[in-house]
Every structure is written in C-alpha cells, then in structure tokens.
C-alpha cells in the first residue's frame, strides 16, 4: 500500500501495516524499544476497559511482525520501557491501585518485573483526576525524564517528570498546554521526546475533545534542545482521519494516540494506535517512512 505524502522531517509514508488488531475489547497502546541484541520489544497495554489494563510483551526482528512473549505487569497502562546497566525498567500507571506513576525493575525483559517505587501521584500534575504517560524516556546518566499528561479534566496538558533510576522523585513542571480550542491542538497527551542526530522531536497525540466524533492527530515539535518548546517549529504530522483508508480501509473519523518512534539508519517506524470513532476499539499500527533528502 503506497501513497504519495511527504512530511518533513520523516520523509514520505511508504506503508501502513496493522501490528495488533482485534485482540482487545477496549484498546491496545504500544511502546517500542530496540534491545542490545537488535530485537524490538513492544510493551503493549492491553485493555478490556478504561481501568482494566495489563502490559504484555511482544517481540519482533523486523518491527512489523510481532510474537507474543507474555504478560509482564497485570495492572498497568502505557509502559515506558528502558534499560540501564544490566537491568530493565518499566514506568507505568496503575489503574486499580490509585492511578499513580510506578517504576518496575527486572533482570529479564520477558518477566520478573517487581515494583521498585511509586514515583508520583496524579495531584503532582496540575491536581489531575487521572494521568497517562508518554512511551519513551530521555536519560542523562541516572536521571530519567518522562512526559506525563492529565487525562481528566480537559483540556489535556503535558508535564515534564524527572526521577532517578532508583525511583526517587526529582521534580515535575508544566511543559506545554493543550489550546482548549477546537482543532488539532485542543488536548495534548501521550507525548515523548526523541533525539535524532542533533535535533530533538517531541511527538504528541492530540484529540479534539471539543465536539464528537473526536478527531485525532499526531503533532510534532522540532527543538534545538530538550523541552525548548517555546522556540520550537511545530506542525501536524498525522491527521488520522485523512489516512483512514490506509488504517481501516474506508473513510471515517479516527482518533489517534500514543506515538512511539523507532529510528535505525534511514529506516523510520512510527507506531501509533487509532480508533474508529463509530465503533472502536483502539488498535495498534505502524507507519513505515521512506527517507528523503531535504535542501536547507
């Protein structure tokens, strides 16, 4: 499936492929990272309902076809996995134990994760009623940065959370707010920062919750330093509804959520979840980009 669509800086969309479709009653959201052996680990939040989620590991060698390994956390939403030294870590939000940000640790990426610490509560993030996470951490030594969003109340906004690999809270501060006005910038959530070369990219989901059906987008902030949002170049990377034929085979309004980026050389894979607002549920797809040269 090929289309002509060029989006700076990722290139043109070469292919859209389903990754995990039809395996959950409510939603599938995924977070990917490449391990030292070049395998790709996908920690997927598999949800039977808004508060009934577990984190399941899937593995792939090509980033397209994944096989299930098993459940790693029985009550968890939106895993942010990383490795430090010989240990594997997952930051997640519990849905049945207070909606708090937790850190789990294991020596094995496949199993054995134990809670190390409760990092933060929803009240830290603008006194939110519910929170959610981005799926990628940004690390400098033993310090870990993660972007957190309030789920309720609307509009959704982004906060920077910093903690140590041992789970000690360092700080949290507002990063950027959803505009609250109708359109692509209404509510920002499930965002992550990625460094590619000397440039930093903040990828954020945004859904227009001002009116139904809620239309979803993936937004991009291009920054010269981490979290320099005020001076960033920003634009709509994906309007999921415009690409609905590629995702679900027909024209319909789609929501979009949880962008997770994987870059290896000239290969760029963007994982995201979309939902058909007419009948659901949320399913996980991958967009493969075809690299292009840009003149500056």
C-alpha positions in Angstrom: 0.0 0.0 0.0 1.8 3.1 -1.2 0.7 6.7 -1.2 2.3 10.0 -2.1 2.6 12.0 1.1 5.7 13.9 2.2 6.0 15.1 5.8 9.2 16.8 7.0 11.4 15.6 8.6 10.4 11.9 8.3 10.0 11.6 4.6 7.1 10.1 2.7 4.7 7.4 4.0 5.7 4.2 2.3 3.4 1.7 4.1 0.8 1.4 6.9 0.6 -2.0 8.5 -1.5 -3.5 11.3 0.5 -4.7 14.3 -2.0 -5.7 17.0 -5.6 -5.5 15.7 -8.7 -7.1 17.3 -7.0 -8.5 20.4 -8.6 -6.2 23.0 -12.2 -5.3 23.7 -11.3 -1.6 24.5 -7.8 -0.7 23.5 -4.2 -1.6 22.6 -1.5 1.1 23.1 2.2 0.2 22.5 5.7 1.3 23.4 8.7 0.0 21.5 12.5 0.0 22.1 15.4 -1.8 20.4 17.4 -4.1 22.8 21.2 -4.7 22.6 20.7 -7.8 20.5 18.8 -5.8 17.9 15.4 -7.4 18.7 12.5 -5.0 19.1 10.5 -5.2 22.3 6.9 -4.0 22.2 5.3 -3.5 25.6 1.6 -3.2 24.8 -1.2 -2.0 27.1 -4.0 -4.5 26.5 -7.2 -3.1 27.9 -10.6 -4.7 28.3 -11.9 -1.4 29.6 -10.6 2.0 30.7 -9.4 0.7 34.0 -8.8 -2.9 33.1 -5.3 -3.0 31.5 -2.3 -5.2 31.6 1.1 -4.9 30.0 2.1 -7.6 27.6 5.4 -8.1 25.8 5.7 -8.8 22.1 8.9 -9.2 20.2 10.0 -8.7 16.6 13.1 -8.8 14.4 11.7 -6.6 11.6 9.5 -4.2 13.5 6.4 -5.4 11.6 5.6 -8.9 12.7 5.4 -9.5 16.4 5.0 -12.6 18.5 3.6 -12.6 22.0 6.0 -13.4 24.8 3.7 -12.9 27.8 2.2 -10.6 30.4 4.8 -8.6 32.4 2.6 -6.4 34.6 -1.0 -7.4 35.5 -2.3 -3.9 36.3 -0.6 -1.3 34.1 -1.2 1.3 31.5 1.2 3.0 28.9 4.5 1.4 29.6 7.7 3.5 29.2 10.4 0.8 29.0 14.2 1.4 29.2 17.4 -0.3 30.1 20.1 0.9 32.4 23.2 -1.2 33.1 22.1 -4.8 33.3 18.5 -4.0 34.4 15.3 -3.5 32.6 12.8 -0.9 33.8 9.1 -0.1 33.0 7.5 3.1 34.1 3.7 2.8 34.1 0.4 4.0 35.6 -1.6 1.6 37.7 -5.3 1.8 37.1 -6.7 -0.2 40.0 -4.3 1.0 42.8 -4.6 4.7 42.8 -3.7 5.8 39.3 -0.1 6.5 40.3 3.2 6.5 38.3 5.2 3.4 39.3 8.6 2.0 38.4 9.1 -1.7 38.0 12.5 -3.5 37.6 13.7 -6.8 36.3 16.9 -8.5 35.1 14.9 -10.1 32.3 12.9 -8.1 29.7 10.5 -11.0 29.4 9.3 -11.4 33.0 10.0 -10.9 36.7 9.2 -7.2 36.9 8.8 -6.0 40.5 7.7 -2.6 41.7 10.7 -0.6 42.8 8.9 2.7 43.7 5.9 4.9 43.4 7.3 7.9 41.7 4.3 10.3 41.6 0.6 10.7 42.2 -1.9 12.5 39.9 -2.0 15.5 42.2 1.5 16.4 41.1 0.3 17.1 37.6 -2.0 20.1 38.0 -4.1 18.2 40.5 -5.3 15.9 37.7 -8.0 13.3 38.4 -6.3 10.8 36.0 -3.0 10.7 34.3 -1.2 9.0 31.4 2.4 8.7 30.2 4.5 9.0 27.1 6.1 5.8 26.0 9.8 6.9 25.7 12.2 8.2 28.4 15.0 10.6 27.8 18.1 9.8 30.0 21.1 11.7 31.1 23.2 9.4 33.3 21.0 8.0 36.1 18.4 10.8 35.7 15.3 9.9 33.7 12.8 12.3 32.1 9.3 11.3 31.1 6.4 13.3 29.8 3.1 12.9 31.7 -0.3 14.1 30.7 -3.5 14.7 32.6 -6.4 12.7 31.2 -9.1 14.4 33.2 -10.1 17.2 33.3 -10.0 18.6 29.7 -8.1 20.1 28.0 -5.2 17.7 28.4 -1.7 19.2 29.0 1.9 18.0 29.1 4.2 17.9 32.2 7.8 17.0 32.5 8.6 14.4 35.2 12.2 13.8 36.3 13.3 10.9 38.6 16.3 8.7 39.3 16.7 5.1 38.1 16.1 4.1 41.7 12.7 5.7 41.6 13.4 8.9 43.6 11.2 11.8 42.5 13.2 14.9 41.5 10.8 17.3 40.0 7.7 17.9 37.9 6.7 21.0 35.9 4.3 22.1 33.2 5.7 21.8 29.7 3.0 22.8 27.2 -0.7 23.1 27.4 -3.4 22.0 25.0 -5.1 25.0 23.5 -8.6 24.0 24.5 -10.0 25.5 21.3 -11.4 23.3 18.6 -8.9 21.8 16.2 -5.7 19.7 16.2 -4.1 21.4 19.3 -7.1 21.0 21.6 -5.6 18.4 24.0 -2.0 17.2 24.2 -1.3 13.8 25.7 0.8 10.6 25.5 3.9 12.5 24.3 7.6 11.6 24.1 10.9 13.3 23.3 13.3 11.7 20.9 16.8 12.7 19.9 17.7 12.1 16.2 21.2 13.4 15.4 21.5 16.9 16.9 17.7 17.6 16.8 15.0 16.8 19.4 11.5 15.9 18.5 8.5 15.9 20.8 5.8 13.8 19.4 2.4 14.2 21.0 -1.0 12.7 20.4 -3.9 15.2 20.3 -7.6 14.6 20.1 -10.2 17.3 19.6 -12.5 16.7 22.5 -14.5 19.9 21.9 -17.0 18.0 19.7 -17.9 14.5 18.8 -16.7 12.4 16.9 -13.3 13.2 18.5 -10.8 13.6 15.7 -7.2 12.5 16.4 -3.8 13.8 15.4 -0.1 13.3 16.0 1.7 16.6 16.5 5.4 17.3 16.2 7.6 19.9 18.0 11.1 20.3 16.5 13.5 21.6 19.1 17.2 22.6 19.2 17.4 21.4 22.8 15.3 19.2 25.1 12.0 20.8 26.1 12.6 24.1 24.3 9.0 24.1 23.3 8.6 27.9 23.2 11.1 28.2 20.3 10.1 25.0 18.5 8.8 24.6 15.0 5.5 22.7 15.3 3.1 21.2 12.9 0.5 18.4 12.4 2.4 15.3 11.5 -0.6 13.0 11.1 -4.3 13.7 10.7 -5.5 10.1 11.3 -8.9 10.8 9.7 -7.2 11.8 6.4 -5.4 8.5 6.4 -8.5 6.4 7.4 -8.5 4.4 4.2 -4.9 3.3 4.9 -5.7 2.3 8.5 -9.2 0.8 8.3 -10.0 0.6 4.6 -12.7 3.3 4.5 -13.4 6.9 5.1 -14.3 7.5 8.7 -13.3 9.7 11.7 -10.4 8.3 13.6 -8.9 9.1 17.0 -5.1 8.8 17.4 -2.9 8.0 20.4 0.5 7.1 21.8 3.1 7.7 19.1 6.2 5.6 19.6 9.2 6.2 17.2 11.9 3.8 16.2 14.8 5.1 14.1 17.6 2.9 12.7 19.7 4.4 10.0 17.4 5.6 7.2 14.5 3.4 8.4 11.9 5.2 10.4 9.0 3.4 12.0 6.2 5.2 13.8 3.8 3.1 15.9 0.5 4.6 17.0 -3.0 3.5 18.0 -6.1 4.6 16.2 -9.8 4.1 16.9 -12.7 4.2 14.5 -14.9 6.7 16.4 -18.1 4.9 15.0 -17.4 1.5 16.5 -13.9 1.1 18.2 -11.8 -0.4 19.6 -8.3 1.1 19.7 -5.8 -0.9 17.6 -2.1 -0.6 17.0 -0.5 0.1 13.6 2.9 1.0 12.3 3.8 3.6 9.6 6.9 3.0 7.7 8.5 6.1 6.2 10.6 6.4 3.1 13.6 8.6 3.7 14.0 11.7 1.6 16.7 14.4 1.2 15.8 17.9 2.1 17.5 21.1 1.0 18.2 23.8 3.6 
